[in-house]
């Protein structure tokens, strides 16, 4: 079982990162520019690396954000 499921501090940290990404994704829309979409992808990649430092096993279960 991954640290996400066993350690409340890690779970809270990862949940904050996931919420940050959810907010970012929710703010993208049909009128978002390619630059805004590219930036969101880059930030998500950075978020994934941050999550992997906390729990590599959990990070592997996450899926990329696609249009």
C-alpha positions in Angstrom: 0.0 0.0 0.0 1.4 3.4 -0.9 2.3 6.1 1.5 -0.7 8.2 0.3 -3.0 5.6 1.9 -0.8 5.2 5.1 0.4 8.6 6.0 -2.1 11.5 6.6 0.6 14.2 6.1 1.6 12.8 2.7 -2.1 12.4 1.7 -2.8 16.0 2.7 0.2 17.3 0.7 -0.8 15.3 -2.4 -4.4 16.3 -2.1 -3.3 20.0 -2.1 -1.3 19.4 -5.3 -4.3 17.6 -6.9 -6.7 20.4 -6.0 -4.3 23.0 -7.4 -4.3 21.1 -10.7 -8.1 20.6 -10.7 -8.5 24.3 -10.3 -6.1 24.9 -13.1 -7.9 22.4 -15.4 -11.3 23.8 -14.5 -10.1 27.3 -15.6 -9.2 26.1 -19.1 -11.9 26.3 -21.7 -12.7 26.5 -25.3 -11.3 30.0 -25.5 -8.0 29.1 -23.8 -5.0 29.9 -25.9 -2.5 27.3 -26.9 0.0 29.0 -24.6 -2.4 28.7 -21.6 -3.0 25.0 -22.4 0.8 24.4 -22.8 1.5 26.1 -19.5 -1.2 23.9 -17.7 0.5 20.8 -19.1 3.9 22.0 -18.0 2.6 22.8 -14.5 0.9 19.4 -14.3 4.2 17.8 -15.2 5.9 19.7 -12.4 3.0 18.7 -10.0 3.5 15.0 -10.9 7.2 15.2 -10.1 6.4 16.8 -6.7 3.8 14.0 -6.1 6.4 11.4 -7.1 8.8 12.8 -4.5 6.2 12.2 -1.8 4.9 8.9 -3.1 6.3 7.4 -6.3 3.8 4.5 -6.3 0.8 6.8 -6.1 2.2 9.1 -8.8 2.3 6.1 -11.2 -1.5 5.7 -10.8 -2.2 9.2 -12.0 -3.1 9.9 -15.7 -2.0 12.8 -17.9 -4.5 15.6 -18.6 -5.7 15.4 -22.2 -7.9 17.7 -24.2 
